[in-house]
Amino acid sequence: MGDLQSAVADYSKSISMDPHNSIAHLNRGQVKRDASDLNGAIEDFNTAIQLDQNNTTAQQCLDLCNIYKEYPELYKRVLEK
């Protein structure tokens, strides 16, 4: 978990230096998702999409997070793998 927290901190620093970097928001969202912070991940994915509407990876990640929120048992199984 410490590595994930460090990664979130690193991406947050990057975002503070360039808040319009959609890739940094996407990457931080992916780390938050992996750390079971689905709400934080969804917020970052939404921001990435707002900054770059062609960011299909962010849209796919957002869709998955919404599915995981609706079906938490599925998310739990994904985390176990």
TAURTA-V201085 format. One record per pair of residues at least 12 apart in sequence whose C-alpha atoms are under 7 Angstrom apart, sorted by sequence separation. I is the first residue (numbers start at 1). GAP is how many residues later the second one is. If there is no record, write none. Layout:
I:GAP ; I:GAP
This chain:
29:12 ; 11:13 ; 29:13 ; 45:13 ; 45:14 ; 29:15 ; 28:16 ; 29:16 ; 11:17 ; 45:17 ; 26:18 ; 25:19 ; 26:19 ; 8:20 ; 25:20 ; 42:20 ; 25:22 ; 26:22 ; 8:23 ; 25:23 ; 42:23 ; 8:24 ; 23:25 ; 22:26 ; 4:27 ; 38:27 ; 22:29 ; 22:30 ; 4:31 ; 20:31 ; 26:32
